[in-house]
Amino acid sequence: METTEDLMGKEAIDKIAKLLANNKLAMMATKLDSMPFSVCPMTTQEIDSNGKLWFFTGKDSEHYRELQKDKRLHLTYANQGDQEYLSIYGKAKITENRQKIDELWSSFLEVWFSGKDDPNLALLCVTIEDAYYWDQKHNKAVTIFKMAKSAITGEKSDTNDQGTLNIK
């Protein structure tokens, strides 16, 4: 059995931050008007206090060029180990804000960029327009036990939360 819990404002931002704490890897889909979508993995750098998501990107990437034409994107996160899932639809703004680059920069990014002054470096700032989550209430062992008990007894078991996340 699922419990629907729709969250708004700061509660929604806090829930997204909690879901991203253990899983910053998203699959980002662009070119949403054509099939197949263009999809690539992206690492979330931050969800800020306003609920905006931040990513580093290369100006030479396909998704960078696509987002210059159409700002819409879809992000999906899956943390299978903790049974946490998040779907986000939003719009990206491309920026080269030096202060934000300095704030978010990590030496791990040098795998893709030659430092924070790399002329190919840019940031994506995603404004969330629609989000939905699925989250197990209990750890995996408890969830499996509850599901097995439900299968044996026929009683419904409350194993996860789900709902919309509205940050506006």
C-alpha positions in Angstrom: 0.0 0.0 0.0 1.2 3.5 -0.8 0.7 6.7 1.1 0.3 9.8 -1.0 2.0 12.9 0.6 2.1 16.0 -1.6 4.5 18.6 -0.3 4.8 22.3 -1.0 7.4 25.0 -0.5 10.2 24.4 1.9 8.9 20.9 2.7 9.2 20.0 -1.0 12.7 21.5 -1.2 13.7 19.6 1.9 12.3 16.3 0.6 14.2 16.8 -2.7 17.4 17.6 -0.8 16.9 14.4 1.3 16.4 12.3 -1.8 19.4 13.7 -3.5 21.7 13.4 -0.4 22.6 9.8 -1.3 22.1 9.9 -5.1 23.3 12.9 -7.1 23.3 11.1 -10.4 20.5 12.0 -12.7 19.6 10.9 -16.2 18.8 14.2 -18.0 16.5 14.1 -21.0 16.4 17.0 -23.5 14.8 17.4 -27.0 11.5 16.4 -25.4 9.5 17.0 -28.6 11.3 14.2 -30.5 11.7 10.5 -30.1 13.9 9.3 -28.9 14.8 12.0 -26.3 18.4 12.9 -26.0 19.6 11.5 -22.6 22.8 11.8 -20.7 24.0 11.3 -17.1 24.6 14.4 -15.0 25.8 14.9 -11.5 23.8 17.3 -9.3 26.1 19.8 -7.6 23.5 21.4 -5.4 19.8 22.1 -4.6 19.9 25.7 -3.3 17.5 27.3 -0.8 15.2 28.4 -3.6 14.9 24.8 -4.9 17.0 25.3 -8.0 19.3 22.5 -9.1 22.8 23.1 -10.3 25.0 21.1 -12.7 28.3 21.7 -14.5 28.2 21.2 -18.2 30.5 21.5 -21.2 29.7 24.1 -23.9 30.7 21.5 -26.5 28.1 19.0 -25.4 25.0 18.0 -27.3 22.7 18.8 -24.4 24.2 22.3 -24.1 23.3 23.0 -27.7 19.8 21.5 -27.3 19.1 23.5 -24.2 20.0 26.7 -26.0 17.1 25.9 -28.4 14.6 24.5 -25.9 15.2 25.0 -22.1 12.8 22.2 -21.1 14.3 19.0 -19.6 13.4 16.0 -17.5 15.6 14.6 -14.8 15.2 11.1 -13.3 16.9 9.9 -10.2 16.9 6.3 -8.9 18.5 5.1 -5.7 17.7 1.4 -5.9 19.5 0.5 -2.7 17.2 2.8 -0.6 14.2 2.5 -2.9 14.1 6.2 -3.5 13.0 7.6 -6.9 12.5 11.2 -8.1 11.2 12.6 -11.4 11.7 16.3 -12.1 10.5 18.4 -15.1 11.9 21.9 -15.4 13.7 24.6 -17.4 17.4 25.2 -17.6 19.2 28.4 -17.6 22.8 28.4 -18.9 25.2 30.6 -16.9 28.9 31.3 -16.4 28.5 32.9 -13.0 32.0 33.0 -11.7 30.9 33.2 -8.0 28.7 30.1 -8.4 31.4 28.2 -10.3 33.9 28.9 -7.4 31.3 27.9 -4.8 30.5 24.6 -6.5 33.9 23.6 -7.9 35.5 20.4 -6.9 38.8 18.8 -8.0 36.7 15.7 -9.1 35.5 17.9 -12.0 39.0 18.0 -13.5 38.2 14.6 -15.1 36.0 16.6 -17.5 37.4 20.1 -17.4 40.9 21.6 -17.2 40.0 23.7 -14.1 37.4 26.2 -13.2 38.7 28.6 -15.8 38.2 26.1 -18.6 36.6 28.1 -21.5 34.3 25.1 -22.1 32.8 25.2 -18.6 29.3 26.4 -17.9 26.6 25.9 -15.3 23.0 24.7 -15.7 20.6 26.2 -13.2 17.3 24.2 -13.3 14.1 25.7 -12.2 11.8 22.9 -11.1 8.3 23.1 -12.6 6.9 19.7 -11.7 8.3 16.9 -9.5 7.1 13.5 -8.2 8.8 11.1 -5.7 8.5 7.5 -4.5 10.2 6.7 -1.2 10.3 3.6 0.9 9.2 4.3 4.5 11.5 1.6 5.9 14.8 0.0 5.2 15.0 -2.8 2.6 14.8 -5.6 5.2 11.7 -4.2 6.9 10.0 -3.6 3.5 10.7 -7.1 2.3 9.3 -8.5 5.7 6.2 -6.3 5.4 5.6 -7.4 1.8 6.1 -11.1 2.7 3.7 -10.7 5.7 1.2 -9.0 3.4 1.4 -11.9 0.9 0.9 -14.5 3.6 -1.9 -12.7 5.6 -3.6 -10.9 2.8 -3.4 -7.6 4.8 -2.3 -4.5 3.1 1.1 -3.2 4.2 2.0 0.5 4.2 5.5 0.3 2.6 6.2 3.6 0.8 5.3 7.2 0.4 4.8 9.0 -2.9 3.6 12.4 -4.0 4.0 15.6 -5.9 6.6 18.2 -4.9 5.6 21.8 -5.5 8.4 24.2 -4.6 6.4 27.4 -5.6 
